[in-house]
Amino acid sequence: MGKGRVHIIGAGIVGLAIAANLVQRGYQVTVLDREGPAAGASRGNAAGIAWTDVAPLASPGVWKQAIKWLIDPLGPLTVRPGYAHKILPWMLRFLAASSPKKVASSTKALVELNGSALPAWERLWRASGTHNQVRRDGCLELLDTTSSLAEAREAWAEQRDYGIKVEELDAAAIRDLEPDLSDRVIGGALLPDWAQVDDPRAICLSIADWLKGQGVEFAVAEIARLEPKTGGCDLVLKAGERIEAEHLVIACGAWSKTLAAELGDKVPLDTERGYNITIPEPGVSVNRFIMLPGHGFVLSQLSTGLRVGGAVEFGGLKLPPNWKRVDAMLAKAKLFYPDLKTDGGERWMGYRPSIPDSLPVISPASRHDRVFYAFGHAHHGLTQSATTGEMIADMIEGKRPAIDPAPFAVNRF
């Protein structure tokens, strides 16, 4: 006897991970998405399982760096003209989340959430048979100024305090690992316990195929509105169809804000538009995930090519992409890899669903006990997806998750 059916809105990696956990617990599952699996941010992320990232973006010193970046319209952080008034409430909340007390609270929650990420992923890889799409070559953080290196050492010390392995390396040791690097790098660190998937879109599609084999149903559909009721929630599609959902999970990333608002939950979610280019024949060897924190972008070798991506642009969901941001990243990447070739690269822009305190919403709706939220993972959707899936499945079953859910509750706003 089954446990009933759960409808999930969103076929990105978070929605897929929730479906995986539910189907293994005996639920029938239907996943709805306006485009299908891995069509949004889950297609174009950098492919890292960045569980070692425990510092929230909001921090007491972030404004000094942010102001410096904002001066450059093509720098790592920018606000599109005409969007400043819309992002101002989010920025004010971000400022409030940057107080030492708030940062300590957010860091504690991230340590617990990200600390469970890799074990949860290992369970999902085994169940779905996708373990062969994962590499464990570690991550290199590279610095090119003495000031940024000093700041990084403070962050590495904090990571070590949480039991995370960080091996500081000098420039010569780094170039032994990455011979194609220029001499611009003066130091850095290896985080050996990172993991990376071969291609984020491919692993999503593989998990979706496995889910179909487990009886999970997928539908391409766009939601017009939600109508909560006793015993569930009705989904009214733009095509006119009405679907009765006994249990509903909203996991559609940047598009979740509007649906949550219909249910009475006003979440301060906005979108950090991210850019990248994937180069099939880059002409250089990049042997492991490369992070350049002082410049706001990364290099990630995928099965489909070298992905150069990052940056944060506040511009909402409707403005067209500014592809000059990709050109700016490539120009900086060539400072570190002078022989980098960019011919034939595929450009992409996507929407990271971001909340000011850097914590996603993983929670029941505040007014409807059969509706659940799983969105706002920002830069860590891939990282946090598997453990989010376990938490939501526990909540639907009426169990308390192994991770304290309070920091991720929707009623914290």
C-alpha positions in Angstrom: 0.0 0.0 0.0 1.5 3.3 -1.1 1.7 6.4 1.1 -0.1 8.7 -1.3 1.1 11.1 -4.0 3.3 14.1 -3.7 3.4 16.7 -6.5 6.6 18.6 -6.9 6.8 21.9 -8.8 10.4 22.1 -10.2 12.5 19.6 -12.0 15.9 21.1 -11.2 18.3 19.1 -9.0 16.5 20.1 -5.8 13.1 18.8 -7.1 14.7 15.7 -8.4 16.5 14.9 -5.1 13.2 15.3 -3.2 11.5 13.0 -5.7 14.3 10.4 -5.2 13.9 10.4 -1.4 10.1 10.2 -1.6 9.9 7.4 -4.1 12.3 5.3 -2.0 10.0 5.8 0.9 7.0 4.5 -0.9 5.3 7.6 -2.2 3.9 8.1 -5.6 5.5 11.3 -7.1 4.6 13.6 -10.0 7.2 16.3 -11.0 5.9 19.3 -12.9 8.2 21.9 -14.6 7.5 24.5 -17.2 10.4 23.2 -19.4 11.4 19.8 -18.0 14.4 18.5 -16.1 17.6 20.6 -15.7 16.3 23.4 -17.9 17.3 26.2 -15.5 20.1 26.8 -13.0 20.7 23.1 -12.7 21.9 23.0 -16.2 24.5 25.7 -16.0 26.1 25.6 -12.6 29.8 25.0 -12.0 29.3 21.3 -11.0 31.0 21.5 -7.6 29.7 19.8 -4.4 31.0 22.8 -2.4 30.2 21.4 1.0 33.3 23.1 2.5 31.7 26.5 2.0 30.5 27.4 5.4 30.6 31.2 5.4 27.5 33.1 4.4 27.8 35.7 1.7 26.6 38.3 4.2 29.4 39.2 6.5 30.7 42.3 8.3 33.5 42.9 5.8 31.6 42.1 2.6 30.6 45.7 1.9 34.2 46.9 1.4 34.6 44.3 -1.3 31.2 44.8 -2.7 31.6 48.6 -3.2 35.0 48.0 -4.9 33.3 45.5 -7.3 30.3 47.6 -7.9 32.4 50.4 -9.3 33.2 48.2 -12.3 30.0 47.6 -14.4 31.5 44.3 -15.7 33.0 43.3 -12.4 32.1 40.3 -10.2 29.1 42.1 -8.7 26.8 44.6 -10.4 23.2 45.9 -10.3 21.6 46.5 -13.7 20.4 50.0 -14.4 16.7 50.3 -13.6 16.8 47.5 -11.1 18.4 49.2 -8.1 15.1 50.3 -6.6 13.7 46.8 -6.8 16.8 45.2 -5.2 17.0 47.8 -2.4 14.8 45.9 0.1 16.8 42.8 -0.5 20.1 44.7 0.0 18.8 46.2 3.3 18.0 42.7 4.6 21.5 41.6 3.4 23.0 44.4 5.4 21.0 43.3 8.5 22.2 39.7 7.9 25.8 41.0 7.9 25.9 41.7 11.7 28.3 39.5 13.7 25.4 37.9 15.6 23.5 37.1 12.4 26.6 35.8 10.6 27.4 33.5 13.6 23.9 32.1 13.4 23.9 31.6 9.7 27.4 30.0 9.8 26.2 27.5 12.4 23.3 26.5 10.2 25.4 26.3 7.0 28.0 24.1 8.8 25.3 21.6 9.7 23.5 21.7 6.3 26.7 21.6 4.2 28.3 19.1 6.5 25.5 16.6 5.7 25.7 17.4 1.9 28.3 14.9 0.8 27.0 11.9 2.8 23.5 12.6 1.4 24.8 12.8 -2.1 26.7 9.5 -1.6 23.3 7.9 -0.7 21.7 9.5 -3.8 24.5 8.5 -6.1 24.3 4.9 -5.0 20.5 4.7 -5.2 20.4 6.3 -8.7 23.5 4.6 -10.1 25.1 7.9 -10.9 28.3 7.4 -8.8 30.3 7.0 -12.0 29.6 10.7 -12.9 31.5 12.0 -9.9 35.2 13.0 -9.4 37.1 13.7 -6.2 40.1 15.8 -7.4 39.6 18.6 -4.8 39.4 22.3 -5.3 42.1 24.8 -5.6 41.6 28.4 -4.3 44.1 30.7 -6.0 45.1 34.2 -4.8 47.2 36.8 -6.7 47.6 39.6 -4.1 49.1 39.6 -0.6 46.0 41.2 0.9 43.6 38.6 -0.6 45.9 35.8 0.6 45.9 37.2 4.1 42.0 37.4 4.1 41.9 33.8 2.7 44.0 32.5 5.5 41.4 33.8 8.0 38.7 31.9 6.2 40.8 28.7 6.0 41.4 28.9 9.7 37.7 29.0 10.3 37.2 26.0 8.0 39.8 24.0 9.8 38.0 24.8 13.1 35.0 22.9 11.6 37.1 19.9 10.7 37.5 20.8 7.0 40.9 19.9 5.4 42.6 22.9 4.0 46.2 22.5 2.7 47.9 25.9 2.1 50.3 25.8 -0.9 52.9 28.2 -2.2 53.0 29.3 -5.8 55.5 26.5 -6.9 53.4 23.7 -5.4 50.3 25.1 -7.1 52.0 25.1 -10.5 53.1 21.5 -9.9 49.4 20.7 -9.7 48.4 23.0 -12.5 51.3 23.5 -14.9 49.4 25.7 -17.4 48.9 28.4 -14.8 50.7 31.7 -15.2 53.1 33.1 -12.6 50.4 35.5 -11.5 49.4 33.2 -8.6 51.3 33.9 -5.4 49.6 31.3 -3.2 46.5 29.4 -2.4 45.1 26.2 -0.9 43.9 22.8 -1.8 40.6 21.5 -0.4 41.1 17.8 -1.1 37.7 16.6 0.0 35.7 18.4 -2.5 33.7 16.5 -5.1 32.6 17.5 -8.6 30.1 16.0 -11.1 31.2 15.5 -14.7 28.3 17.6 -16.0 25.4 19.0 -13.9 22.8 18.7 -16.7 23.9 15.2 -17.5 23.6 14.0 -13.9 20.1 15.6 -13.6 18.9 13.8 -16.7 20.4 10.5 -15.4 18.6 10.9 -12.1 15.4 11.8 -13.9 15.7 8.7 -16.1 16.2 6.6 -13.0 13.2 8.2 -11.4 11.0 7.4 -14.4 12.1 3.8 -14.0 10.9 4.0 -10.3 7.5 5.1 -11.5 7.9 8.9 -11.0 5.8 10.8 -13.5 7.1 14.0 -15.2 4.9 16.6 -16.9 5.8 19.9 -18.7 3.3 22.4 -17.3 3.2 26.0 -16.1 1.3 26.9 -13.0 -1.1 29.8 -13.3 -2.1 29.8 -9.6 -2.5 27.7 -6.5 -5.7 27.2 -4.5 -5.0 25.7 -1.1 -7.8 23.8 0.6 -8.3 21.4 3.4 -6.4 18.2 2.7 -4.1 19.6 0.1 -3.8 22.2 -2.7 -5.2 22.6 -6.2 -2.8 23.5 -9.0 -4.4 25.5 -11.8 -2.3 25.2 -14.9 -2.0 27.9 -17.6 -3.4 25.4 -20.0 -6.6 25.4 -17.9 -6.2 22.0 -16.3 -6.7 21.6 -12.6 -4.6 19.1 -10.5 -5.5 18.1 -7.0 -2.4 17.7 -4.9 -2.5 15.8 -1.6 1.0 17.0 -0.7 2.8 19.8 -2.6 6.4 20.8 -2.7 7.4 24.1 -4.3 11.0 23.7 -5.5 11.2 25.9 -8.6 14.1 28.1 -7.7 13.8 31.7 -8.7 10.1 31.3 -9.6 9.1 30.0 -6.1 8.7 33.5 -4.6 5.4 34.2 -6.4 3.9 30.8 -5.6 4.8 31.1 -1.9 3.2 34.6 -1.8 0.0 33.1 -3.1 0.0 30.9 0.0 0.6 33.9 2.4 4.4 33.6 2.7 6.4 36.6 1.7 9.9 35.5 1.2 12.7 38.0 0.4 14.0 36.1 -2.5 15.7 37.7 -5.5 17.9 36.4 -8.3 21.6 36.5 -8.6 22.0 36.2 -12.4 25.1 34.1 -13.1 27.0 33.8 -16.4 29.3 31.2 -17.9 30.9 29.9 -21.0 31.7 26.2 -21.7 34.6 25.8 -24.1 34.9 22.4 -25.8 38.6 22.7 -26.8 40.2 25.2 -24.3 43.8 24.5 -25.3 44.9 24.3 -21.6 44.7 21.6 -18.9 42.7 22.4 -15.8 43.1 19.4 -13.6 40.7 20.2 -10.8 38.1 22.8 -9.8 39.7 26.3 -9.7 38.2 29.0 -7.5 39.4 32.6 -7.8 37.7 34.3 -4.9 39.3 37.7 -5.4 37.8 37.9 -8.9 34.4 36.2 -8.4 34.6 33.4 -10.9 35.7 29.7 -11.2 37.1 27.3 -13.8 35.6 23.9 -13.9 36.5 21.0 -16.2 33.4 19.2 -17.3 33.0 16.2 -19.6 31.7 18.7 -22.2 34.5 21.2 -21.9 36.0 23.9 -19.6 33.3 26.0 -17.9 34.4 29.5 -16.9 31.7 31.1 -14.8 30.5 33.1 -11.9 29.7 36.8 -11.2 26.6 38.2 -9.6 24.3 40.4 -11.4 21.1 41.7 -9.9 18.7 42.2 -12.7 15.6 40.1 -12.1 14.0 37.6 -14.4 13.1 39.7 -17.4 16.1 41.8 -18.5 18.1 40.3 -21.4 21.6 38.9 -20.7 24.6 41.2 -20.8 27.1 39.0 -22.6 29.9 41.5 -22.1 30.1 40.0 -18.6 31.3 36.7 -20.1 33.9 38.6 -22.2 35.2 40.2 -19.0 35.5 36.8 -17.2 37.4 35.4 -20.1 39.8 38.3 -20.1 40.5 37.7 -16.5 40.8 33.9 -17.0 43.5 34.5 -19.6 45.6 36.3 -16.9 45.8 33.0 -15.1 45.8 30.7 -18.2 47.4 32.7 -20.9 47.0 30.0 -23.6 43.3 29.6 -23.0 41.4 29.4 -26.3 37.7 30.4 -26.4 36.6 29.4 -29.9 33.3 27.5 -30.1 32.3 28.3 -26.5 28.7 28.1 -25.5 27.5 31.1 -23.4 24.8 30.8 -20.7 23.0 32.9 -18.2 20.9 31.6 -15.4 19.1 32.6 -12.2 20.3 31.7 -8.8 17.5 32.0 -6.2 19.1 34.0 -3.4 18.0 34.9 0.1 19.8 37.7 2.1 20.9 35.5 5.0 22.4 32.8 2.6 20.1 30.1 4.0 17.5 28.4 1.8 13.9 27.9 2.7 13.4 24.2 3.6 10.1 24.3 5.4 6.4 23.6 5.6 4.3 26.6 4.5 3.3 28.7 7.4 -0.5 28.4 6.8 -0.8 25.1 5.0 0.5 21.9 6.6 0.5 19.9 3.3 2.6 22.4 1.3 6.4 22.5 1.6 9.1 24.8 0.4 12.5 23.9 -0.9 14.1 26.9 -2.6 16.6 29.8 -2.2 19.8 27.7 -2.4 21.6 30.5 -4.3 25.2 29.3 -5.2 24.7 25.9 -3.5 21.7 24.3 -5.1 23.7 21.3 -6.4 25.6 21.0 -3.1 22.6 21.1 -0.8 20.0 19.3 -3.0 20.5 15.8 -1.7 20.3 16.8 2.0 17.3 19.1 1.2 15.6 16.1 -0.3 16.0 14.1 2.8 14.8 16.9 5.0 11.6 17.5 2.9 10.9 13.8 2.8 11.2 13.6 6.6 8.8 16.6 7.0 6.2 15.1 4.7 6.4 11.9 6.8 5.9 13.9 10.0 9.4 13.1 11.2 11.9 15.7 12.6 14.9 15.9 10.2 18.3 15.0 11.4 19.3 18.6 10.7 17.7 21.3 12.9 15.0 22.8 10.5 14.5 26.0 12.5 17.1 28.2 10.7 15.5 27.3 7.3 11.9 27.9 8.3 9.8 30.2 6.2 8.5 32.0 9.3 12.0 33.4 10.1 11.3 36.5 7.9 
